[in-house]
Amino acid sequence: MDISSITAGSPGSPSARRELSDGLEQAFLSEMLKYAGPRESQGEFGGGIGESQFSSLMNDAYAEAMSRRMDMNFLSRTGQRDG
């Protein structure tokens, strides 16, 4: 297996790097919300199977909203500069 031909590349434009960084932040927050986010309702007022299937979409929406409101500086932590 020849690994020497594989080079680490980075997106060319600053906007592409920012978009990738934002996507990484959203994915990270979505995973965190799976474990630490809102829980499904139990008992008579629970949503049943529909609520459990819909909760992943809600976690993704929450993660997107949170990543728009705060910057976790993932771009600078990878050694890339924005701009």
C-alpha positions in Angstrom: 0.0 0.0 0.0 1.5 3.3 -1.1 0.5 6.0 1.3 3.1 8.6 0.1 0.8 9.7 -2.7 -2.0 10.7 -0.3 -1.7 14.4 0.6 -3.7 16.3 3.2 -5.7 18.9 1.4 -7.7 21.8 2.6 -10.5 23.6 0.9 -9.3 26.5 -1.2 -11.5 29.4 -0.3 -12.0 30.9 3.1 -15.8 30.5 2.7 -15.4 26.8 1.9 -13.3 26.4 5.1 -15.9 28.3 7.1 -18.7 26.1 5.7 -16.8 22.9 6.5 -16.1 24.2 10.0 -19.8 25.1 10.6 -20.8 21.6 9.4 -18.4 20.0 11.8 -19.7 22.2 14.7 -23.3 21.2 13.8 -22.4 17.5 13.7 -20.6 17.8 17.1 -23.5 19.6 18.7 -26.0 17.2 17.3 -24.1 14.2 18.8 -23.9 16.0 22.1 -27.6 16.7 22.2 -28.3 13.0 21.7 -26.9 12.4 25.1 -27.4 15.6 27.0 -30.3 17.2 25.2 -34.1 17.1 25.7 -35.6 13.7 26.5 -38.7 12.1 25.1 -41.9 12.5 27.1 -43.0 9.4 29.0 -46.4 8.3 30.1 -49.8 9.3 28.9 -48.6 12.5 27.1 -45.6 10.8 25.4 -45.3 10.9 21.7 -44.6 7.2 21.3 -42.7 5.9 18.3 -43.3 9.1 16.3 -41.6 11.2 19.0 -38.5 9.0 19.1 -38.1 9.1 15.3 -38.7 12.9 15.2 -36.3 13.6 18.0 -33.2 13.2 15.8 -34.5 15.8 13.4 -35.2 18.2 16.3 -31.6 17.6 17.7 -30.2 18.5 14.2 -32.4 21.7 14.2 -31.3 22.6 17.7 -27.6 22.0 16.7 -27.9 24.2 13.6 -29.5 27.0 15.6 -26.8 26.7 18.4 -24.0 26.7 15.9 -25.3 29.9 14.2 -25.4 31.6 17.6 -22.0 30.6 18.9 -18.6 29.9 17.4 -16.7 26.9 18.8 -13.5 27.9 16.9 -13.1 24.5 15.2 -11.5 26.3 12.2 -8.7 27.8 14.3 -8.2 24.5 16.2 -7.3 22.7 13.0 -4.5 25.2 12.3 -6.4 26.9 9.5 -6.9 30.6 9.3 -10.2 32.2 8.4 -9.4 34.6 5.6 
